[in-house]
Amino acid sequence: EMRCGVVYCWLEEGADKLSGGGQKPDFVHLDVAVEEDRCLVADMDFISLALMYDQASGGRPRNPEASRLLSEAYRATAVPLSEYTSGMFCTPEVLVKGDIAPNRVRVPEDAD
């Protein structure tokens, strides 16, 4: 499972659709620096829908087959960061393998 043992990141703050476009005051965006070969980019829309069908949430009925197919599309379309091009995915998420050391994380200067 490619989502195990990873840290989920955005390529840029503007890609974050989960915090309501930065409108949630309890969300803090951080800059991280990791080796490119530890990063995989995938379309979060596929896995979000897969989870909704798996858990019967968001008004969708539970449908294990839909969940399986969407999960497979998520895996099959993921690319290494070096192969990612802007616009490839509607909601690109970066999966960083392993931990990120504290000295590789910083609060951006423009953060409130």
Rosetta silent file (secondary structure, phi, psi, omega in degrees, C-alpha in Angstrom):
SEQUENCE: EMRCGVVYCWLEEGADKLSGGGQKPDFVHLDVAVEEDRCLVADMDFISLALMYDQASGGRPRNPEASRLLSEAYRATAVPLSEYTSGMFCTPEVLVKGDIAPNRVRVPEDAD
SCORE:     score description
SCORE:     0.000 S_00000001
   1 L     0.000  119.274 -174.324    0.000    0.000    0.000 S_00000001
   2 L   -73.735  -10.827  179.480    1.666    3.194   -1.183 S_00000001
   3 L   -92.131    0.541  179.179   -0.074    5.343    1.449 S_00000001
   4 L   -90.600  138.598  175.609    1.578    3.551    4.401 S_00000001
   5 L    70.226   30.180  179.705    4.667    5.044    6.026 S_00000001
   6 E  -125.936  161.952  172.052    4.475    8.375    4.188 S_00000001
   7 E  -107.533  130.497 -178.886    4.025   12.036    5.048 S_00000001
   8 E   -89.904  131.204 -177.723    1.356   13.787    2.961 S_00000001
   9 E  -137.818  164.268  171.957    2.315   17.168    1.540 S_00000001
  10 L  -105.141  150.470  175.223    1.154   19.732   -1.010 S_00000001
  11 L   -67.257  -34.022  177.846    3.406   20.994   -3.779 S_00000001
  12 L  -154.057  158.302 -176.586    2.348   24.513   -2.852 S_00000001
  13 H   -56.764  -36.124 -179.113   -0.062   26.100   -0.398 S_00000001
  14 H   -64.067  -18.924  179.749   -2.536   26.925   -3.168 S_00000001
  15 H   -80.227  -11.207 -176.970   -3.053   23.207   -3.885 S_00000001
  16 L   -74.841  102.957  177.889   -4.518   22.666   -0.403 S_00000001
  17 L   -94.239  -11.248 -176.293   -8.253   22.131   -0.905 S_00000001
  18 L   -76.240  -30.904 -177.010   -8.782   20.559    2.515 S_00000001
  19 L   -92.570   16.865  177.922   -8.391   23.685    4.597 S_00000001
  20 L    70.354   39.827  179.452  -10.952   25.624    2.586 S_00000001
  21 L    68.043   30.455  179.896   -8.427   27.599    0.577 S_00000001
  22 L    81.979   11.388 -177.436   -6.547   28.635    3.679 S_00000001
  23 L   -85.190   -8.116  179.467   -9.720   29.895    5.358 S_00000001
  24 L   -91.409  116.469 -174.308   -9.401   27.597    8.378 S_00000001
  25 L   -67.831  -16.920 -178.694   -7.443   29.424   11.073 S_00000001
  26 L   -89.000    1.343  176.407   -6.284   26.208   12.764 S_00000001
  27 L   -93.827  134.890  176.802   -4.344   25.061    9.681 S_00000001
  28 L  -123.540  127.733  177.649   -0.665   25.986    9.482 S_00000001
  29 L   -93.644  137.135 -179.582    1.295   25.503    6.300 S_00000001
  30 L  -123.258  152.149  172.310    4.948   24.525    6.601 S_00000001
  31 E   -95.276  135.693  176.590    7.783   24.318    4.099 S_00000001
  32 E  -127.278  149.542  177.728    9.641   21.012    3.985 S_00000001
  33 L  -123.987  116.314  179.085   12.807   20.034    2.149 S_00000001
  34 L  -136.428  165.172  178.599   13.263   16.377    1.225 S_00000001
  35 L   -69.296  134.904 -176.806   15.085   14.392   -1.414 S_00000001
  36 H   -57.694  -35.825 -176.307   13.123   14.282   -4.667 S_00000001
  37 H   -71.807   -5.577  174.774   13.535   10.517   -5.032 S_00000001
  38 H   -90.976   -2.371 -171.222   11.503   10.012   -1.816 S_00000001
  39 E  -109.609  136.633  174.559    8.472   11.742   -3.374 S_00000001
  40 E  -125.836  138.049  179.046    5.564   10.362   -5.350 S_00000001
  41 E  -110.015  132.000 -178.923    2.760   12.588   -6.672 S_00000001
  42 E  -136.784  160.721  179.644   -0.777   11.221   -6.884 S_00000001
  43 E   -87.666  107.769 -177.073   -4.243   12.608   -7.557 S_00000001
  44 H   -60.940  -24.638  179.799   -5.922   12.926   -4.178 S_00000001
  45 H   -59.225  -40.569  179.740   -9.365   13.057   -5.837 S_00000001
  46 H   -61.413  -48.747 -175.430   -9.145    9.338   -6.697 S_00000001
  47 H   -72.883  -31.148  176.916   -8.300    8.204   -3.170 S_00000001
  48 H   -63.632  -45.566  177.668  -10.808   10.603   -1.587 S_00000001
  49 H   -65.628  -39.210  178.184  -13.612    9.139   -3.687 S_00000001
  50 H   -58.886  -43.588  179.048  -12.377    5.603   -2.998 S_00000001
  51 H   -66.346  -38.245  178.478  -12.615    6.260    0.743 S_00000001
  52 H   -62.572  -41.980  178.183  -16.085    7.775    0.378 S_00000001
  53 H   -72.010  -32.496  178.438  -17.345    4.641   -1.414 S_00000001
  54 H   -69.297  -37.609 -175.047  -15.574    2.391    1.072 S_00000001
  55 H  -102.039    1.737 -177.768  -17.062    4.186    4.084 S_00000001
  56 L    53.630   53.927  179.324  -20.421    5.182    2.549 S_00000001
  57 L  -119.515  170.549  179.914  -19.795    8.861    3.253 S_00000001
  58 L    65.319   26.191  179.464  -20.500   12.069    1.376 S_00000001
  59 L    80.264    3.614 -179.797  -23.947   10.800    0.379 S_00000001
  60 L   -93.647  144.304  175.376  -22.490    7.861   -1.526 S_00000001
  61 L   -73.688  155.379  175.278  -23.656    4.274   -0.946 S_00000001
  62 L   -65.485  128.108 -177.776  -21.066    1.749    0.204 S_00000001
  63 L  -147.022   91.392 -177.523  -19.607    0.218   -2.944 S_00000001
  64 H   -58.457  -35.108 -179.596  -16.470   -1.932   -2.471 S_00000001
  65 H   -67.778  -43.457  176.798  -15.972   -2.388   -6.237 S_00000001
  66 H   -61.809  -42.211  178.883  -16.024    1.370   -6.892 S_00000001
  67 H   -61.310  -43.937  179.954  -13.616    1.849   -3.995 S_00000001
  68 H   -63.405  -45.538 -178.805  -11.260   -0.808   -5.376 S_00000001
  69 H   -65.004  -41.569  178.354  -11.303    0.647   -8.903 S_00000001
  70 H   -67.403  -37.128  176.167  -10.696    4.210   -7.705 S_00000001
  71 H   -63.452  -40.024  178.248   -7.853    3.009   -5.455 S_00000001
  72 H   -66.285  -40.496  176.707   -6.306    1.249   -8.435 S_00000001
  73 H   -61.911  -40.224  177.277   -6.600    4.412  -10.566 S_00000001
  74 H   -57.968  -49.781 -179.414   -4.873    6.330   -7.749 S_00000001
  75 H   -66.565  -43.907 -173.820   -1.977    3.854   -7.706 S_00000001
  76 H   -68.920  -27.441 -176.602   -1.755    3.464  -11.493 S_00000001
  77 H   -97.563   -8.068  178.767   -1.586    7.194  -12.234 S_00000001
  78 L   -63.247  144.886 -178.672    0.867    8.197   -9.476 S_00000001
  79 E  -134.341  153.258  171.585    4.225    9.418  -10.761 S_00000001
  80 E   -60.565  150.652 -179.326    7.624   10.213   -9.258 S_00000001
  81 H   -54.250  -36.125 -178.807    8.006   13.918   -8.478 S_00000001
  82 H   -64.083  -20.476 -179.034   10.611   14.184  -11.264 S_00000001
  83 H  -101.472   -5.176 -177.507    7.931   13.183  -13.811 S_00000001
  84 L   -75.206  138.435  172.782    5.151   15.406  -12.480 S_00000001
  85 L  -124.830  146.184 -178.148    4.050   18.392  -14.564 S_00000001
  86 L   -55.642  134.475  179.725    1.770   21.168  -13.411 S_00000001
  87 L    89.900   -4.885 -179.305   -1.887   20.470  -14.181 S_00000001
  88 L   -61.498  -37.249 -179.130   -1.425   16.707  -14.392 S_00000001
  89 L  -126.365  149.656  176.382   -3.808   16.195  -11.456 S_00000001
  90 L   -67.713  -41.763 -179.051   -6.741   18.224  -10.143 S_00000001
  91 L  -132.385   80.243 -178.423   -5.602   17.775   -6.552 S_00000001
  92 E   -72.165  131.238  172.165   -1.958   16.680   -6.494 S_00000001
  93 E  -120.383  144.742  179.657   -0.671   15.331   -3.202 S_00000001
  94 E  -103.041  126.050  176.497    2.942   14.471   -2.546 S_00000001
  95 E  -102.053  113.167 -179.520    3.652   11.280   -0.645 S_00000001
  96 E   -98.459  118.514 -179.751    7.063   11.522    1.022 S_00000001
  97 E   -67.617  131.280  176.363    8.454    8.126    1.995 S_00000001
  98 L    81.872 -168.738 -178.370    9.555    7.941    5.622 S_00000001
  99 L   -85.704  162.266  173.515    9.891   10.655    8.207 S_00000001
 100 L  -114.397  120.800 -177.952   10.892   14.269    7.698 S_00000001
 101 L   -62.994  143.712 -179.677   13.609   15.432   10.076 S_00000001
 102 H   -54.608  -33.943 -179.322   12.732   18.501   12.188 S_00000001
 103 H   -74.649   -2.335  177.658   15.629   20.463   10.707 S_00000001
 104 H  -103.243    6.617 -178.667   14.016   19.998    7.249 S_00000001
 105 E  -118.773  135.645  177.417   10.774   21.747    8.312 S_00000001
 106 E  -144.159  154.300  174.412   10.319   25.503    8.596 S_00000001
 107 L   -86.226  125.555  179.900    7.529   28.006    9.072 S_00000001
 108 L   -60.340  149.612 -178.742    7.335   30.297    6.032 S_00000001
 109 L   -62.048  -30.146 -178.190    8.184   33.955    6.658 S_00000001
 110 L   -88.737    7.137  179.012    4.761   35.067    5.431 S_00000001
 111 L   -72.035  143.801  178.974    2.903   32.749    7.852 S_00000001
 112 L   -82.560    0.000    0.000    0.621   34.442   10.355 S_00000001
